[in-house]
């Protein structure tokens, strides 16, 4: 039955090698589609959407971080996936539900209803959409990586990220110009409706791509070892390798969102930078990441993801430390300088923070481990932004002066994060690099 399920969408002329190659291509396409839909549900498009409903700046910030709380559902992934007859069909259904909800959100401002009810419905639908696909996210990651030889995971991840990054850059430029055109013409509603239609088109591509990949009975079977959430938690928390990697992921997400969530506020308010400048700086950073993705992937394949993590954290600490000196005078130039080492760090860490778990967890426990890890890192990202915001508010309200010099809140946030990131670099080099790996 499992063999039949695995082969159901393939012709008799396919060989196992051909199936694996086609499956890898399919998963790259799925990852690219997910990146484009994330781009549509964030940044300027998301802001335009919520502002169309009259949402305040404070509530906009809260809504934009709901996506991180959705990662908490990953802790239930192993138990949920164990009950699926097919991971491919389960992923297809949940992805489609999420994408339909996202498309609906872009139409919500134009439905006849009270403003308060519309905002409440938006928050509810967005929360459910953020939760849904996370139920299969850990299993889908291992489904994808099961098609890749262990010694090639770094370069595969790099190529996947490169393709998604290039498409996202082109997409943001094209869709941004279209939305700006209709906004300038006094018809922002057309731009939002085009975003809804685009998500539906991308959903169709996602469905086709998922169907072109071999199913993952091995991933489904491996999840059977976790008979309950409690058993999965006990199994993984007794694994020192998992715990040490989880500590790294928890710390990184808190430190990253603790300061990065408030960079744009400083750029727009204190530095008075234009939106064009911020977008251009982001594009430049993405191009650097694009150029460094393959070298970083090859470094991981040769030296391991733990060493690459140490390098990435060190670069992030150096970059973030630069912004500890961030002030309005020359602040735009300093931000551009910061983008260079930070982009190098993101090229190192984007794939590393997911792949680094694999060598330290037995294959039979990886679905549940990835789910628990995803929940921990997702919630910690939200927690980091909340803690950063609380400290930001305190400093802005009471003020801070050192040796007679007024200190901006963002300087303090970046200094704290830089010190924490440096500690993570030492942790990765002295702890993670020395941990024994499990057999594949």
C-alpha positions in Angstrom: 0.0 0.0 0.0 2.8 2.4 0.9 4.6 1.7 -2.4 1.4 2.3 -4.3 0.9 5.6 -2.4 4.4 6.6 -3.2 4.1 6.0 -6.9 0.5 7.1 -7.5 1.4 10.3 -9.5 4.3 8.9 -11.5 4.7 7.2 -14.9 6.2 3.8 -15.3 9.2 5.3 -17.1 10.3 7.2 -13.9 13.3 5.9 -12.0 13.9 6.5 -8.3 16.6 9.0 -9.2 14.3 10.8 -11.5 11.5 10.8 -8.9 13.9 12.3 -6.3 15.1 15.0 -8.7 11.5 15.9 -9.7 10.5 16.0 -6.1 13.4 18.4 -5.2 12.3 20.7 -8.0 8.7 20.5 -6.8 9.7 21.5 -3.2 11.8 24.4 -4.5 8.7 25.6 -6.3 6.6 25.2 -3.2 9.2 27.2 -1.1 9.2 29.9 -3.8 5.4 30.2 -3.7 5.4 30.4 0.1 8.0 33.2 -0.1 5.9 35.2 -2.5 2.7 34.7 -0.5 4.6 35.8 2.7 5.8 38.9 0.8 2.2 39.7 -0.1 1.1 39.3 3.6 3.8 41.5 5.0 5.6 44.8 4.5 3.9 47.5 2.5 1.1 45.3 1.2 0.0 44.2 4.7 0.2 47.8 5.9 -1.9 49.0 3.1 -4.5 46.3 3.8 -4.9 47.1 7.5 -4.8 50.8 7.0 -7.7 50.4 4.5 -9.7 49.2 7.5 -8.6 52.1 9.7 -6.4 50.1 12.1 -4.2 52.0 14.4 -0.4 51.8 14.3 -0.2 50.0 17.6 -2.7 47.3 16.5 -0.9 47.0 13.1 2.2 46.0 15.0 0.3 43.4 17.0 -1.4 42.0 14.0 1.9 41.7 12.0 3.3 39.5 14.8 0.4 37.1 14.9 2.2 35.0 12.3 4.9 34.1 14.9 2.3 32.8 17.3 1.1 30.5 14.6 4.3 28.5 14.9 3.1 27.3 18.3 0.9 24.8 16.4 4.0 23.0 15.2 4.2 21.3 18.6 1.1 19.2 17.6 2.5 18.4 14.1 3.7 14.8 14.8 0.5 13.7 16.4 -1.5 15.3 13.6 0.6 14.0 10.8 0.5 10.5 12.2 -3.2 10.4 11.4 -2.9 11.4 7.8 -3.2 8.8 5.1 -1.0 11.0 2.9 1.3 13.8 3.8 1.1 15.2 0.3 -2.7 15.5 0.4 -2.6 16.8 4.0 -0.2 19.5 3.1 -2.1 20.4 -0.1 -5.4 20.8 1.9 -3.9 22.9 4.7 -1.8 25.1 2.4 -4.9 25.7 0.3 -7.0 26.6 3.4 -4.3 29.1 4.4 -4.0 30.7 1.0 -7.8 31.0 0.6 -8.0 32.8 3.9 -5.2 35.1 3.0 -6.9 35.9 -0.3 -10.2 36.6 1.6 -8.4 39.1 3.9 -7.6 41.3 1.0 -11.3 41.4 0.1 -12.5 41.9 3.6 -12.2 45.8 3.6 -14.9 45.9 0.9 -17.5 43.7 2.6 -20.5 45.6 4.1 -20.1 45.3 7.9 -19.3 47.5 10.9 -15.7 48.6 11.3 -15.2 46.9 14.7 -16.6 43.6 13.4 -14.4 43.8 10.3 -11.2 44.2 12.4 -12.2 41.4 14.7 -13.0 39.1 11.8 -9.6 40.0 10.2 -7.8 39.1 13.4 -9.6 35.8 13.7 -9.2 34.7 10.1 -5.5 35.8 10.1 -4.9 33.8 13.3 -6.5 30.7 11.9 -4.6 31.0 8.6 -1.3 31.4 10.5 -2.1 28.3 12.6 -3.3 26.0 9.8 -0.3 25.3 7.6 2.0 25.0 10.7 0.3 21.7 11.5 2.3 20.1 8.6 5.2 22.5 8.4 7.8 20.3 10.3 6.8 17.1 8.4 6.9 19.0 5.1 10.4 20.2 5.9 11.6 16.6 6.5 9.6 15.4 3.4 11.7 17.9 1.4 15.0 17.1 3.0 14.3 13.3 2.6 14.8 13.9 -1.1 18.3 15.3 -0.5 21.5 13.4 0.4 22.8 14.5 3.8 26.1 15.8 2.4 24.3 18.0 -0.1 21.8 19.7 2.3 23.7 22.9 2.6 24.0 23.5 -1.2 20.4 22.5 -1.8 19.1 24.9 0.9 21.3 27.6 -0.6 19.9 27.1 -4.1 16.3 27.0 -2.7 16.9 30.2 -0.8 18.5 31.9 -3.9 15.5 31.1 -6.1 13.0 32.3 -3.6 15.0 35.5 -2.9 15.3 36.4 -6.6 11.6 35.8 -7.2 10.7 37.8 -4.1 12.8 40.8 -5.2 11.2 40.8 -8.7 7.8 40.3 -7.2 8.1 43.1 -4.7 9.2 45.5 -7.4 6.5 44.6 -9.8 3.6 44.3 -7.4 4.8 47.4 -5.5 4.7 49.5 -8.7 1.2 48.1 -9.5 -0.2 48.9 -6.0 1.4 52.3 -6.0 -0.1 53.1 -9.4 -3.6 52.4 -8.3 -3.1 54.1 -4.9 -1.8 57.2 -6.6 -4.9 57.1 -8.9 -7.1 57.0 -5.8 -8.1 53.4 -6.3 -6.2 51.4 -3.6 -9.0 48.9 -3.7 -7.9 47.7 -7.1 -4.4 47.0 -5.8 -5.7 45.0 -2.9 -8.0 43.0 -5.1 -5.1 42.2 -7.4 -3.2 40.9 -4.3 -6.1 38.6 -3.6 -6.1 37.3 -7.2 -2.4 36.9 -7.1 -2.6 34.7 -4.0 -5.1 32.5 -5.7 -2.8 32.0 -8.8 0.1 31.2 -6.5 -2.1 28.7 -4.6 -2.7 26.9 -7.9 1.1 26.7 -8.5 1.5 25.4 -5.0 -1.1 22.6 -5.6 0.5 21.5 -8.8 4.0 21.5 -7.3 2.9 19.4 -4.3 1.3 16.8 -6.5 4.5 16.5 -8.6 6.5 15.4 -5.5 6.7 11.8 -4.3 4.8 11.3 -1.1 6.6 10.8 2.2 5.5 7.5 3.8 8.8 7.3 5.6 8.1 10.6 7.3 4.6 9.5 8.2 5.9 6.2 9.6 8.6 7.9 11.6 6.0 10.0 13.4 4.3 6.9 14.7 7.0 6.7 17.4 5.4 9.8 19.1 2.2 8.3 20.4 1.3 11.5 22.2 2.5 15.1 22.6 3.6 14.2 26.1 5.7 11.3 24.8 7.2 13.5 22.1 8.1 16.2 24.6 9.7 13.6 26.9 11.6 11.9 24.1 13.1 15.1 22.7 13.7 16.9 26.0 15.8 13.9 27.1 18.0 14.3 24.0 20.8 16.7 25.0 21.4 17.5 21.3 17.9 18.7 20.8 17.9 20.7 24.0 21.1 22.5 23.1 20.0 23.3 19.6 16.6 24.5 21.0 18.4 26.9 23.4 20.3 28.3 20.4 17.1 28.8 18.4 15.2 30.4 21.3 18.1 32.8 22.0 18.6 33.8 18.4 14.9 34.6 17.7 14.5 36.7 20.9 17.7 38.7 20.2 16.9 39.2 16.5 13.3 40.5 16.9 14.2 42.4 20.1 16.0 45.0 18.0 15.2 44.4 14.4 11.4 45.0 14.9 12.1 48.7 15.6 14.7 49.6 12.9 12.1 50.9 10.6 10.6 53.1 13.3 14.0 54.8 13.8 14.6 55.1 10.1 11.2 56.8 9.5 10.9 59.0 12.6 14.4 60.0 13.9 16.3 59.7 10.6 13.4 60.9 8.4 14.4 58.4 5.6 12.1 57.9 2.7 10.3 54.7 1.9 12.3 54.5 -1.3 15.6 54.5 0.7 14.4 51.8 3.0 13.2 49.6 0.1 16.5 50.2 -1.8 18.6 49.3 1.3 16.6 46.1 1.7 17.1 45.2 -2.0 20.8 45.7 -1.7 20.9 43.5 1.4 19.0 40.8 -0.5 21.4 40.9 -3.4 24.3 40.4 -0.9 22.5 37.4 0.6 21.9 36.1 -2.9 25.6 36.3 -3.8 26.7 34.6 -0.5 24.0 31.8 -0.3 26.0 29.2 -2.3 29.4 29.8 -0.7 27.7 29.6 2.8 25.9 26.4 1.7 29.2 24.8 0.6 30.9 25.9 3.8 28.1 24.0 5.7 28.5 20.9 3.6 32.3 20.9 4.3 32.4 22.0 7.9 28.9 21.4 9.4 26.0 23.7 10.2 27.2 24.2 13.8 30.4 26.0 12.5 28.3 28.0 10.0 26.0 29.0 12.9 29.0 30.3 14.9 30.1 32.3 11.9 26.7 33.7 11.3 26.1 34.7 14.9 29.5 36.4 15.0 28.7 38.4 11.9 25.3 39.3 13.2 26.8 40.5 16.5 29.4 42.7 14.7 26.7 44.2 12.4 24.2 44.8 15.3 27.0 46.3 17.4 27.5 48.9 14.6 23.9 50.2 15.3 24.7 50.7 19.0 26.3 54.0 17.7 23.2 54.8 15.6 22.2 58.5 15.7 20.4 60.8 13.4 23.6 62.5 12.2 25.0 60.1 9.6 22.5 57.4 10.6 21.5 56.6 7.1 25.1 55.9 6.1 25.7 53.8 9.2 22.5 51.7 8.4 23.9 51.0 4.9 27.2 49.9 6.5 25.3 47.7 8.9 23.5 45.9 6.1 26.7 44.5 4.6 27.8 42.2 7.5 24.2 41.5 8.6 23.4 40.3 5.1 26.4 38.0 5.2 25.1 36.7 8.6 21.6 36.1 7.2 23.1 34.1 4.2 24.7 31.9 6.8 21.8 31.6 9.2 18.7 31.4 7.1 19.1 27.7 6.2 21.3 26.8 9.2 18.7 27.5 11.9 16.5 24.8 10.4 19.0 22.2 9.2 21.2 22.3 12.3 18.7 20.2 14.2 18.9 17.2 11.8 22.4 15.8 12.8 21.5 15.6 16.5 18.1 14.0 16.4 17.4 10.3 15.3 15.3 10.1 12.1 12.4 8.5 14.0 12.0 11.6 16.2 12.7 14.4 13.7 9.1 15.3 12.9 8.1 15.8 16.5 11.5 17.5 17.2 11.1 19.9 14.4 7.5 20.7 15.5 8.6 21.5 19.1 11.6 23.4 17.8 9.4 25.5 15.5 7.0 26.3 18.3 9.8 27.4 20.6 11.5 29.6 18.0 8.2 31.1 16.8 6.9 32.1 20.2 10.4 33.4 21.2 10.3 35.7 18.1 7.0 37.2 19.3 8.4 37.4 22.9 11.5 39.2 21.6 9.5 41.9 19.8 7.3 42.4 22.9 10.3 42.7 25.3 12.0 45.1 22.9 8.9 47.2 22.6 8.5 47.4 26.4 12.1 48.6 26.9 11.7 51.0 24.0 8.7 52.6 25.6 10.4 52.9 29.0 13.5 54.6 27.5 11.4 56.9 25.3 9.2 57.9 28.2 11.9 58.4 30.9 14.9 59.3 28.7 18.4 58.0 29.0 21.6 60.1 29.3 25.2 58.7 29.5 28.0 61.1 30.3 25.7 64.0 29.3 24.9 62.4 26.0 21.3 61.6 25.2 20.9 57.9 24.2 18.3 56.7 21.8 16.3 53.6 22.7 17.2 51.8 19.5 20.9 52.1 20.5 20.3 50.3 23.7 18.3 47.6 22.0 21.0 47.0 19.4 23.7 46.9 22.1 21.9 44.3 24.2 21.2 42.2 21.1 24.8 42.4 19.9 26.2 41.2 23.2 23.7 38.3 23.2 24.6 37.4 19.6 28.3 37.3 20.4 27.5 34.9 23.3 25.5 32.7 20.9 28.6 32.6 18.6 30.7 31.4 21.4 28.0 28.9 22.4 27.7 27.5 18.9 31.5 27.1 18.6 32.1 25.6 22.1 28.9 23.6 22.6 27.2 22.7 19.3 30.4 22.0 17.4 31.4 19.4 20.0 28.1 17.5 20.2 28.1 13.9 18.8 26.0 13.4 15.7 23.4 10.6 15.3 23.5 8.1 12.4 21.3 8.8 9.4 
